[in-house]
Amino acid sequence: MPHQTIHVAVAILKNQQGQILIQQRAKNAHQGGLWEFPGGKVEKGETLQQALRRELLEELAIEVKNSRPLIQIQHDYGDRRVLLDVHQVLQFSGEPLSMESQPLQWVAANDLNNWSMPAADVPIVNAIQLPSSCVITPSSIDDVDAFLEKLEMNLRLGDKLFIYRVKQLIGSTHDRLISQMFEIIEKYQARLLLHEKNTGSIKGHGVHLTEKSLLSYREHASSNRLLSASCHSLEALLKAQNIGATFALLSPVNPTSSHPGAPVLGWENFADIVEQANLPVYALGGMTRDDLEVAWQQGAQGIAGISEWWS
């Protein structure tokens, strides 16, 4: 007989230094001794927001003022199933205190991987460490200087994640341009993944796979390098999840100028697919910066695109 799913409201809290709050589970609890993010069970008749506010008031003596969806995770531990509804707390009042005697710790986001956590929390850590936008390079670049100027402009606007996918390059070589991009990107503590067809002598912070390559991929992702994939279906998204991909791009959500008249997912189908997978997913296809709030509400990590960032 299948176990009943336990619905849990989970909060990601940041302090002024950008550190994330984690707490240790009681030794005699399920997954006892491991570290987790604050939150608790959604009670019958409660909305998610009500549960989030109640749990954080009871556990930490703080009042949640504002939050947004970050990621939703479904996980089967064998003896129980959990549905984790994870929200990024944008504003709260009070100073977090351990009201239930559980140890608390503020941890730098990039150090979360070094703490022992339940399996269901692994994709949550990825979501915390990833930004809200993923910028893909144009497929054709004929003015390298103008491209690099635009790259730095995007970095100044806060973009922190880029995918190098260039098919036609005039006036430079891929290795030279990637090297120049790295020099600029690392000044802003951003990251650059290389499309599988652009990998050469210079290694990026990770690799991006096409859906075709993803579906035939036999390895498991390395824990110290990013792996992403283009997906157009639930099947592909689940394959990305199963190989331990850091994140995926799901497209096309809206019509695009590059593929006029092509079938699109639309936000409703996008949300339905993302709900069935346990990894951060960026919405791709006809995205602009103005779509970010909508994307968050539909279960996305954020938005990905090309034209909006380079035009």
N, C-alpha and C positions, 0 to 999 in steps of 0.2 A: 504494500500500500504506500503510495507516495506521501512524503512528508508535506505538511502544510507550510506554505511560504510565509516567513516572518518578514514583515515590511518594516524597514528601519530608516529613520531620518538621520542623516549624517551631516555634520557641519565641518567646513574647512574654515578655520579661524587664522587670521594673520595679525601679527603685531606690527608696530611701526618700523621694525627692522626687516619686515618681510618674512619672519620666521613663522612656521606652522605649528599649531598646538596639537600634541598627541597625548594620549593617556594610556596607562597600562591596565589590562584586564585583570581582574582578581584571579588568583591561582586556581580557585575551585570553579571558575566559570568556563563555559565553552570557549575554546581557544585561549585558555587561561595563561597568563604571563606574557602574552603577546601585546604589542602596542597597536593602538587603533586611533581613529579620529573620533571626537566627541559625538554623542547622539544617542538615540535609543528607539525603542519600538513605537510605531504609530499605533495608538490605541483605537479601538472601534469607535466610529463616529467622529474621529479627528481628521482634519485636513493635514497635509504634510507640513504646511507652515505652522499650524497650531502645535503639532508634535515637536517641531524643531524648536520653537520658542519655549515650550514647556520643559523639554529635556535639558536645554542649556541653562534654563533658570534653576532647575533642580540639581543638575550636576556641577555647574560652574558659577552659579549666582550672577549670570549676565543676562541682559535682555537684548534679543535680536531685533534690530531696527529695520534691516534691509538685507535681502539675499537674492541670489540668482541660481538657477540650475547649473551644475557643473557636469555631472555624469550619472548615469543610472547603471547599476551592476546587479546581475542575477547570478547567484553562485550556489551550487549544491555541494555541501560538505559530506554527503553520505548519510549523516544522521539528522541533518536539517538543511532546509533551503532558505536562502535569504534574498531579499530584494532591497538593495541599498539605494536610497534616493539621496544623492549627494548634492549639497548646496554650498556655494561659496558665500560666506557671510561677508557682506560689504560694509556693514555698519552695526556696531553693538555698543551698549553702554555697560559700564562696570568693568572690574578687573577679574579675569578668570581665577576662581579659587576651587580647590578640590573639596566639594561638599560631601562626597561619598568616600573620602579617604583614598582615592585612587591616585597613584603618582602621576604628575603632569610634567611635560617637557616641551619647551619651545625648540624647534629644530629648523635649521636652514632647509629650504625646499630641496636643494640638490643633495642633501645628506639623508633624506628620508629612506633611500634604498639601503642604508646601513643599519636600519632598525628592523627587528623581527616583527613582522605583521602577518595577519591572516591572509590567505591566498586571495580572497575577494578584494583586498585593499591594493593589490599591485597595480591594476589599471587606474585606480584613483590617484596613486602617486604619479603615474605618467601624465594624467590630466592636470595635476597641480603644476608639474614641471614644464608643461607645454603652454605656449602663448595662445591668444585668441585668434591669431591670423597666421596663415601659411601662404607665403608668396612664391609663385612659380615664375621663373624667368620667361621672357618671350621665346618662342621657338626660333626666331630669326633676329640676329643682332648685326647691324651694319655700321653702327657708330658706338664704338666701345667707350669712349670718353663720356658721351651723353648717358649711356647705360649706367656707368659707374656713378655719375652724379645723381642719377635717379635712385640708385641703390642706397646711397648715403642719405638721401632725402627720406626714403621709406624707413630707414633705420632711425632717423631722428624723430619720425612720427610714432615710433614705438614698435615697429615690426621686428620680430626676433627669430623668425624661422623662414628659411628659404630653400627652395628646390631648384637646382640647376638642371634645366632641361632645354638645351639649345641644339637645334638641328642644323641651322645654317649660321656660320660665323664669318664675318668679313673683317679683315684688318688685324687679326690676332689668331692665336691657337687656343684650344680649350684649356690646356694646362696653364698657359699664361694668364688667361682671363680668370680661371678659377683661383689661381694664386693671388691675383689682384683683389678678387672678391673676398678671399679669406683675410687679407690684410685689413680691409675695411670692416668686415663683419666682426672680427675678433675685438676690435676697438669698442664695439657696442655689446660685447658678450652675447652675441647672437650665434645661430647655428646654421650650417649649410649642408644639405643632403645632395648627393649627386644622383641624377637619373641613371639607371643601370646602363644605358647606352652611352653615357658620358664619363664613365669611370675610366681613369687612365693612371698615370704615374702619381697623380696627387689624390690622396684619400681625403674625403670629407668627414663630417661628423656622422655620416651614415649613408644609406643607399635607399633610393626610391624605386619600387618595382612597378611594372605595368601589370594589369590584371592577368594577362596571358602568362607572364612569368610567375606571378604569384600563385596561380592555380597549379603550376607544375613544380613549385618550390618544395624542396625536401628537407632543408635545414631548419634549425631553430635559431631565432634571433639571438645575437650576442647581447649580453647585459650591459656592455659598456659602449655600444654603438647604436645609433638610431636606425630603425628600419620602418619604412612606410610603404604604402601600396595604393595604387589607383583601383577603386572598386566601382562596379555598376550594378551590383546585385547583392542579395543577402548571402548567397553562396560564397562569393568572393570575400565579403566582410568576415564571415565566420572562418574562412581559411586564414585570413590575416590575423585574426584572434588566435587561432590554433597554433600558428608558428611563432607567436609571441611578438608580433609587430607592435611597435610603439604607438603608431596611429595609422589611420587610413583616410583617404579622400573618397567621398561618395558623390557621384555625379551621373548625369547633369541634373541639378535641381531646377534651374530655370533655363529658358532659351538663351543661347549664346550666339554671338555674331560669327564665330568660327564654324558653327554647325547649324545654320538656319533651317528650321523645319524639322529638326531631329526630335524624336520623342524625349520628353523630360519626366523626371520623377514627380516634381511638385513637392511642396513642403509636407503634405499629409503622408505620402508614400515614404518620403525621406525619414520622417519621424517613426513610422511603423517599422522600417528596416533597422534603424539605429537602436530602437528599443530592444531588439532581439540579439544584440551583440554587446560584448563587454570590452570595448576599447574606445579610446577617444577618436571621434570621427569629425572631420571638417567637411562642411558643405561646399561643393564646388559646382560651378556652372552658372554664369550670369550674376555672380556675387558683386556687391559693392560694399563699402564700409558701412553703409546705412543698414545692411542686412544683418548685422551682428546680433542685435537684440532678438530678432526673430529666430535666428539660428540657435541661440542659447535656449530659447523657449521650446524649440523642436528637438532638443536633445543633442545638439552639436557641440563639439569642443569650441567651434568658432567657424570662421569662413576662410576659404582658399580661393585664389584667383590669379589672373594674369593681367587682363586689360586695365582694370581699375587702378592697378599699381604702377603701370608703366606708360600710360597714355599721357 
